[in-house]
Amino acid sequence: MDRKHADAMADAVLAEPTAQQRARQQRLQQQRAAAAEQLARKRVVAWLSLAGMVTGAGLAWAAAEPVVTGLLWGGLGSASLGWLIVGLSAPRGR
């Protein structure tokens, strides 16, 4: 690479981003933020579901019912409740 090519590459790297590049970067940041928020909501539901499964299994064991049935119903009920809570607490206008 000669000096002319090196200068052209350095100018390209050090140049200010254009309006189109800034808009693209902003869109990517918004998409990443939205994906991070969605992942956080899914994690909340997963933790609630896990807690419900444990509770359901404990109640099933105490009631002399099959533990698997308690796991399934506890997980299903708490996941449904979790999605309801997460859905109601989500910010509006998006």
C-alpha positions in Angstrom: 0.0 0.0 0.0 1.5 3.3 -1.0 1.1 6.6 0.9 -1.8 7.8 -1.3 -3.9 4.7 -0.4 -2.9 5.0 3.3 -4.0 8.6 3.4 -7.3 7.8 1.8 -8.0 5.1 4.3 -7.1 7.3 7.2 -9.4 10.0 5.9 -12.2 7.5 5.6 -11.7 6.2 9.1 -11.3 9.6 10.7 -14.1 11.4 8.8 -17.3 12.5 10.6 -20.2 10.1 10.0 -22.8 11.2 7.5 -26.4 11.8 8.4 -27.3 8.5 6.8 -24.7 6.7 8.9 -25.9 8.4 12.1 -29.5 7.4 11.3 -28.5 3.8 10.7 -26.5 3.7 14.0 -29.4 5.2 15.9 -31.8 2.6 14.4 -29.4 -0.2 15.4 -29.2 1.2 18.9 -33.0 1.3 19.2 -33.3 -2.2 17.9 -30.7 -3.5 20.4 -32.4 -1.6 23.2 -35.8 -3.1 22.3 -34.3 -6.6 22.1 -32.7 -6.2 25.5 -36.0 -5.0 27.0 -37.8 -8.0 25.5 -35.1 -10.4 26.9 -35.5 -8.9 30.3 -39.3 -9.4 30.2 -38.8 -13.0 29.1 -36.4 -13.6 32.0 -38.9 -12.2 34.5 -41.6 -14.6 33.2 -39.1 -17.5 33.3 -38.3 -16.8 37.0 -42.0 -16.5 37.9 -42.7 -19.7 36.0 -39.9 -21.5 37.9 -41.2 -20.3 41.2 -44.7 -21.4 40.3 -43.4 -24.9 39.3 -41.7 -25.3 42.6 -44.8 -24.1 44.5 -47.1 -26.4 42.4 -44.8 -29.4 43.0 -44.8 -28.7 46.8 -48.6 -28.4 46.9 -49.0 -31.5 44.8 -46.7 -33.4 47.1 -48.6 -32.2 50.2 -51.9 -33.1 48.6 -50.6 -36.6 47.7 -51.1 -35.9 44.0 -48.5 -36.6 41.2 -45.7 -34.1 41.5 -45.4 -33.8 37.7 -49.0 -32.6 37.6 -48.2 -29.9 40.2 -45.1 -28.9 38.2 -47.1 -28.5 35.0 -50.1 -26.6 36.5 -47.9 -24.5 38.7 -45.6 -23.5 35.8 -48.5 -22.9 33.4 -50.5 -20.8 35.9 -47.5 -18.7 37.0 -46.3 -18.2 33.4 -49.7 -16.9 32.4 -49.7 -14.6 35.4 -46.2 -13.5 34.6 -47.1 -12.6 31.0 -50.1 -10.7 32.3 -48.0 -8.7 34.8 -45.2 -8.1 32.3 -47.8 -7.0 29.6 -49.6 -4.6 32.0 -46.3 -3.1 33.2 -44.8 -2.6 29.8 -44.5 1.1 28.7 -47.2 2.2 26.3 -46.8 4.0 22.9 -44.3 1.7 21.2 
